[in-house]
């Protein structure tokens, strides 16, 4: 005699919505997960770089995780023979699967039901859409900005003395598989009055040593190019640098997201700077 048993396996957690928000660093972003607990028990969800989330039965809450953006360009590619016999849709699905696996390995999302002493892992792979993947991807063009030799990112304020030359260094690293350029980079100082008004008319407050426009020649894959300049702040105050990149190549138009530079905030003072400033 044999007995057939039908077993339905239900997910312990649902990701009802996945979205992103920018972080202060251009190399990071916030991944927002709307998580639903379909069980009849209290459930705890944990992840790297995030506080644990406690969900009551049938409750939905949002978890925010700050993540480093992912270099999808470094993922292994399908060999030419496999790619030849695959449809474009199959290739896209394979690519998204590889990207989802890389993201899951970094998030390390786990769930547990203390009352049942059960636990497991959760995957966001099936909940990631193309827009979210684009926001999570490290831009193929990486920009590093240094003021007086110190990196400017993550809301860093660079201090300087009025009348002293302030060195500016912009480094472009090409993570793309194709050469980029030539490019032109224009630096425009402004003051933000924190009321929606930005003043770019600073000819009498800020002056450049040389030109405020730099030209970048063709940059090969996995290589870098550096622009160097200097400027003087003639009055005290808080100043910001808006840097715009123009693709001078007529061959193609690159995505605007590739030209996102870190924000630069400079505070000019008329008193001697403290050691280490």
Kinemage of the C-alpha trace (Angstrom):
@kinemage 1
@onewidth
@group {chain A} dominant
@subgroup {mainchain}
@vectorlist {calphas} color= white
{ca unk a 1} P 0.000 0.000 0.000
{ca unk a 2} L 1.303 3.444 -0.877
{ca unk a 3} L 0.182 6.853 0.301
{ca unk a 4} L 0.540 10.013 -1.766
{ca unk a 5} L 1.124 13.241 0.101
{ca unk a 6} L 0.808 16.666 -1.538
{ca unk a 7} L 2.948 19.338 0.097
{ca unk a 8} L 2.720 23.067 -0.700
{ca unk a 9} L 5.823 25.052 0.215
{ca unk a 10} L 5.043 28.693 0.894
{ca unk a 11} L 7.688 31.441 1.008
{ca unk a 12} L 8.496 32.698 4.488
{ca unk a 13} L 8.951 36.291 3.268
{ca unk a 14} L 7.757 38.256 0.220
{ca unk a 15} L 9.520 41.240 -1.323
{ca unk a 16} L 6.524 43.233 -2.508
{ca unk a 17} L 8.568 46.147 -3.880
{ca unk a 18} L 12.228 46.920 -4.473
{ca unk a 19} L 13.524 50.433 -5.149
{ca unk a 20} L 16.626 52.577 -4.632
{ca unk a 21} L 17.649 56.012 -3.354
{ca unk a 22} L 20.963 57.810 -3.935
{ca unk a 23} L 23.551 57.890 -1.156
{ca unk a 24} L 25.969 60.705 -0.333
{ca unk a 25} L 28.725 58.793 -2.136
{ca unk a 26} L 28.446 58.235 -5.893
{ca unk a 27} L 29.801 54.714 -5.304
{ca unk a 28} L 26.933 53.734 -2.996
{ca unk a 29} L 23.144 53.761 -2.903
{ca unk a 30} L 20.299 52.775 -0.585
{ca unk a 31} L 18.386 49.614 -1.509
{ca unk a 32} L 14.796 49.778 -0.225
{ca unk a 33} L 12.996 46.470 0.336
{ca unk a 34} L 9.288 46.301 1.183
{ca unk a 35} L 9.043 42.976 3.056
{ca unk a 36} L 5.786 41.126 3.824
{ca unk a 37} L 5.421 38.397 6.468
{ca unk a 38} L 2.836 35.867 5.156
{ca unk a 39} L 3.201 33.543 8.156
{ca unk a 40} L 1.144 33.345 11.345
{ca unk a 41} L 4.223 33.947 13.484
{ca unk a 42} L 6.468 36.855 14.375
{ca unk a 43} L 9.380 36.909 11.961
{ca unk a 44} L 12.783 38.645 12.052
{ca unk a 45} L 14.684 39.705 8.916
{ca unk a 46} L 18.375 40.634 9.042
{ca unk a 47} L 20.861 41.873 6.454
{ca unk a 48} L 24.347 43.342 6.242
{ca unk a 49} L 24.598 47.063 7.052
{ca unk a 50} L 21.019 47.231 8.328
{ca unk a 51} L 19.148 46.906 11.607
{ca unk a 52} L 17.041 43.776 12.130
{ca unk a 53} L 13.414 44.086 11.097
{ca unk a 54} L 10.699 42.464 13.229
{ca unk a 55} L 7.477 41.666 11.369
{ca unk a 56} L 4.219 40.623 12.981
{ca unk a 57} L 1.934 38.173 11.111
{ca unk a 58} L 0.640 39.648 7.823
{ca unk a 59} L 2.678 42.820 8.373
{ca unk a 60} L 4.689 44.686 5.727
{ca unk a 61} L 7.614 46.983 6.534
{ca unk a 62} L 10.461 48.640 4.656
{ca unk a 63} L 14.124 47.768 5.152
{ca unk a 64} L 16.789 50.202 3.935
{ca unk a 65} L 20.249 48.804 3.189
{ca unk a 66} L 23.217 50.970 2.216
{ca unk a 67} L 25.220 49.058 -0.384
{ca unk a 68} L 28.334 49.593 -2.455
{ca unk a 69} L 27.414 49.679 -6.114
{ca unk a 70} L 28.260 46.584 -8.150
{ca unk a 71} L 30.781 46.259 -10.967
{ca unk a 72} L 28.670 44.123 -13.291
{ca unk a 73} L 31.239 44.638 -16.054
{ca unk a 74} L 33.571 42.266 -14.164
{ca unk a 75} L 31.095 39.354 -14.247
{ca unk a 76} L 32.143 36.372 -16.411
{ca unk a 77} L 30.654 36.466 -19.897
{ca unk a 78} L 29.049 33.560 -21.745
{ca unk a 79} L 31.448 31.838 -24.102
{ca unk a 80} L 30.953 32.644 -27.787
{ca unk a 81} L 29.461 29.227 -28.634
{ca unk a 82} L 26.804 29.453 -25.892
{ca unk a 83} L 26.017 33.043 -26.823
{ca unk a 84} L 25.645 32.079 -30.501
{ca unk a 85} L 22.903 29.517 -29.763
{ca unk a 86} L 21.040 31.709 -27.247
{ca unk a 87} L 18.259 34.157 -28.020
{ca unk a 88} L 18.571 37.809 -26.882
{ca unk a 89} L 15.958 37.120 -24.189
{ca unk a 90} L 17.924 34.109 -22.887
{ca unk a 91} L 21.115 36.182 -22.804
{ca unk a 92} L 19.343 38.943 -20.864
{ca unk a 93} L 17.931 36.421 -18.381
{ca unk a 94} L 21.381 34.850 -17.897
{ca unk a 95} L 22.866 38.288 -17.315
{ca unk a 96} L 20.174 39.282 -14.793
{ca unk a 97} L 20.606 35.940 -12.990
{ca unk a 98} L 24.360 36.531 -12.635
{ca unk a 99} L 23.754 40.085 -11.406
{ca unk a 100} L 21.108 38.884 -8.930
{ca unk a 101} L 23.475 36.246 -7.526
{ca unk a 102} L 26.201 38.859 -7.025
{ca unk a 103} L 23.761 41.173 -5.216
{ca unk a 104} L 22.424 38.370 -2.987
{ca unk a 105} L 25.933 37.365 -1.952
{ca unk a 106} L 26.598 40.920 -0.708
{ca unk a 107} L 23.256 41.506 1.040
{ca unk a 108} L 23.205 38.256 3.040
{ca unk a 109} L 19.488 38.544 3.885
{ca unk a 110} L 18.258 35.990 6.422
{ca unk a 111} L 14.940 35.345 8.183
{ca unk a 112} L 14.100 33.570 11.406
{ca unk a 113} L 10.929 32.549 13.272
{ca unk a 114} L 11.985 32.336 16.939
{ca unk a 115} L 8.767 30.626 18.114
{ca unk a 116} L 9.367 27.727 15.691
{ca unk a 117} L 13.162 27.833 15.883
{ca unk a 118} L 13.301 28.029 12.097
{ca unk a 119} L 15.543 30.164 9.930
{ca unk a 120} L 16.649 30.505 6.333
{ca unk a 121} L 17.957 32.784 3.607
{ca unk a 122} L 15.997 35.198 1.430
{ca unk a 123} L 16.765 36.109 -2.185
{ca unk a 124} L 15.885 39.356 -3.951
{ca unk a 125} L 16.828 37.993 -7.371
{ca unk a 126} L 13.263 37.587 -8.650
{ca unk a 127} L 12.224 41.025 -7.374
{ca unk a 128} L 14.909 43.058 -9.168
{ca unk a 129} L 13.786 44.940 -12.257
{ca unk a 130} L 16.006 46.514 -14.907
{ca unk a 131} L 15.715 50.026 -13.460
{ca unk a 132} L 16.850 48.876 -10.004
{ca unk a 133} L 19.755 46.946 -11.549
{ca unk a 134} L 20.851 50.086 -13.404
{ca unk a 135} L 20.793 52.100 -10.165
{ca unk a 136} L 22.816 49.398 -8.381
{ca unk a 137} L 25.458 49.264 -11.095
{ca unk a 138} L 28.771 51.022 -10.619
{ca unk a 139} L 29.040 53.524 -13.451
{ca unk a 140} L 31.605 52.376 -16.055
{ca unk a 141} L 33.270 55.779 -15.731
{ca unk a 142} L 34.527 56.429 -12.202
{ca unk a 143} L 35.455 59.950 -11.118
{ca unk a 144} L 37.673 60.808 -8.143
{ca unk a 145} L 38.016 64.444 -7.068
{ca unk a 146} L 40.790 65.640 -4.750
{ca unk a 147} L 41.031 69.130 -3.239
{ca unk a 148} L 44.455 69.952 -1.798
{ca unk a 149} L 45.286 66.259 -2.134
{ca unk a 150} L 42.287 65.011 -0.109
{ca unk a 151} L 39.358 63.033 -1.611
{ca unk a 152} L 36.019 64.840 -1.769
{ca unk a 153} L 33.069 62.508 -1.351
{ca unk a 154} L 30.423 61.618 1.239
{ca unk a 155} L 29.718 65.270 2.226
{ca unk a 156} L 33.374 66.037 2.953
{ca unk a 157} L 34.104 69.757 3.427
{ca unk a 158} L 37.519 70.938 2.185
{ca unk a 159} L 38.940 73.852 4.203
{ca unk a 160} L 41.270 76.480 2.758
{ca unk a 161} L 42.580 79.970 3.490
{ca unk a 162} L 41.469 83.012 1.549
{ca unk a 163} L 44.085 83.887 -1.076
{ca unk a 164} L 45.886 80.530 -0.948
{ca unk a 165} L 46.025 78.421 -4.109
{ca unk a 166} L 43.720 75.412 -3.829
{ca unk a 167} L 44.757 72.449 -5.957
{ca unk a 168} L 42.073 70.510 -7.799
{ca unk a 169} L 42.655 67.024 -9.210
{ca unk a 170} L 40.070 65.043 -11.170
{ca unk a 171} L 40.842 61.417 -12.022
{ca unk a 172} L 38.806 59.452 -14.561
{ca unk a 173} L 39.014 55.637 -14.495
{ca unk a 174} L 37.458 53.766 -17.417
{ca unk a 175} L 35.856 50.488 -16.263
{ca unk a 176} L 34.066 50.116 -19.581
{ca unk a 177} L 35.171 47.558 -22.175
{ca unk a 178} L 35.525 50.246 -24.823
{ca unk a 179} L 37.660 53.396 -25.028
{ca unk a 180} L 35.950 56.677 -24.070
{ca unk a 181} L 36.677 60.227 -25.108
{ca unk a 182} L 37.790 62.720 -25.995
{ca unk a 183} L 35.952 64.589 -23.227
{ca unk a 184} L 35.904 68.126 -21.851
{ca unk a 185} L 35.419 68.943 -18.156
{ca unk a 186} L 34.228 72.394 -17.050
{ca unk a 187} L 34.389 73.501 -13.397
{ca unk a 188} L 31.844 76.118 -12.304
{ca unk a 189} L 31.986 77.462 -8.723
{ca unk a 190} L 28.779 78.640 -7.060
{ca unk a 191} L 27.256 79.499 -3.686
{ca unk a 192} L 24.101 77.806 -2.418
{ca unk a 193} L 21.894 80.068 -0.297
{ca unk a 194} L 19.858 77.052 0.920
{ca unk a 195} L 16.611 78.640 -0.289
{ca unk a 196} L 16.555 77.325 -3.831
{ca unk a 197} L 18.875 80.078 -5.117
{ca unk a 198} L 22.368 79.294 -6.424
{ca unk a 199} L 24.720 82.133 -7.300
{ca unk a 200} L 27.137 81.436 -10.168
{ca unk a 201} L 28.165 85.080 -10.567
{ca unk a 202} L 31.406 84.746 -8.599
{ca unk a 203} L 33.947 86.417 -10.871
{ca unk a 204} L 35.093 88.693 -8.016
{ca unk a 205} L 35.089 85.909 -5.393
{ca unk a 206} L 36.757 82.978 -7.166
{ca unk a 207} L 39.468 82.923 -9.800
{ca unk a 208} L 41.161 80.043 -11.610
{ca unk a 209} L 44.892 79.639 -12.084
{ca unk a 210} L 44.638 78.970 -15.801
{ca unk a 211} L 41.454 77.722 -17.452
{ca unk a 212} L 38.374 76.264 -15.753
{ca unk a 213} L 37.983 73.781 -18.642
{ca unk a 214} L 40.090 70.631 -18.972
{ca unk a 215} L 40.394 68.375 -22.009
{ca unk a 216} L 40.647 64.602 -21.585
{ca unk a 217} L 42.033 62.514 -24.419
{ca unk a 218} L 40.820 58.991 -25.266
{ca unk a 219} L 40.992 56.717 -22.203
{ca unk a 220} L 41.457 53.016 -22.888
{ca unk a 221} L 39.651 50.266 -20.914
{ca unk a 222} L 40.933 49.837 -17.326
{ca unk a 223} L 43.148 52.912 -17.682
{ca unk a 224} L 42.959 56.346 -16.038
{ca unk a 225} L 43.451 59.996 -16.935
{ca unk a 226} L 44.123 62.859 -14.508
{ca unk a 227} L 43.319 66.583 -14.829
{ca unk a 228} L 45.069 69.062 -12.545
{ca unk a 229} L 44.361 72.720 -11.868
{ca unk a 230} L 44.104 75.315 -9.127
{ca unk a 231} L 41.839 78.139 -8.006
{ca unk a 232} L 41.824 81.006 -5.504
{ca unk a 233} L 39.022 82.005 -3.158
{ca unk a 234} L 39.178 85.760 -2.523
{ca unk a 235} L 36.461 85.977 0.132
{ca unk a 236} L 35.388 83.856 3.082
{ca unk a 237} L 32.367 81.598 2.752
{ca unk a 238} L 31.091 78.220 1.633
{ca unk a 239} L 31.568 77.449 -2.032
{ca unk a 240} L 30.619 74.482 -4.212
{ca unk a 241} L 32.041 73.221 -7.491
{ca unk a 242} L 29.677 72.096 -10.230
{ca unk a 243} L 31.594 69.962 -12.721
{ca unk a 244} L 30.083 69.224 -16.122
{ca unk a 245} L 31.483 66.713 -18.607
{ca unk a 246} L 30.898 67.001 -22.346
{ca unk a 247} L 31.450 64.026 -24.644
{ca unk a 248} L 33.362 65.494 -27.577
{ca unk a 249} L 33.123 62.244 -29.559
{ca unk a 250} L 30.547 62.271 -32.350
{ca unk a 251} L 30.519 58.463 -32.581
{ca unk a 252} L 27.925 57.840 -29.864
{ca unk a 253} L 26.091 59.421 -26.947
{ca unk a 254} L 26.980 57.951 -23.550
{ca unk a 255} L 24.437 57.772 -20.674
{ca unk a 256} L 24.350 60.819 -18.393
{ca unk a 257} L 24.793 58.533 -15.358
{ca unk a 258} L 28.358 57.886 -16.544
{ca unk a 259} L 29.226 61.533 -15.920
{ca unk a 260} L 28.150 61.831 -12.276
{ca unk a 261} L 30.964 63.462 -10.321
{ca unk a 262} L 31.222 63.730 -6.524
{ca unk a 263} L 29.983 66.983 -5.029
{ca unk a 264} L 32.730 69.379 -3.891
{ca unk a 265} L 32.240 71.717 -0.919
{ca unk a 266} L 35.021 74.182 -0.072
{ca unk a 267} L 35.006 76.448 2.991
{ca unk a 268} L 37.268 79.489 2.658
{ca unk a 269} L 38.452 81.060 5.930
{ca unk a 270} L 40.586 84.088 6.744
{ca unk a 271} L 42.131 82.550 9.869
{ca unk a 272} L 45.068 80.079 9.936
{ca unk a 273} L 43.912 76.492 9.505
{ca unk a 274} L 44.375 74.046 12.348
{ca unk a 275} L 46.895 71.247 11.897
{ca unk a 276} L 45.456 68.443 9.800
{ca unk a 277} L 42.759 70.639 8.225
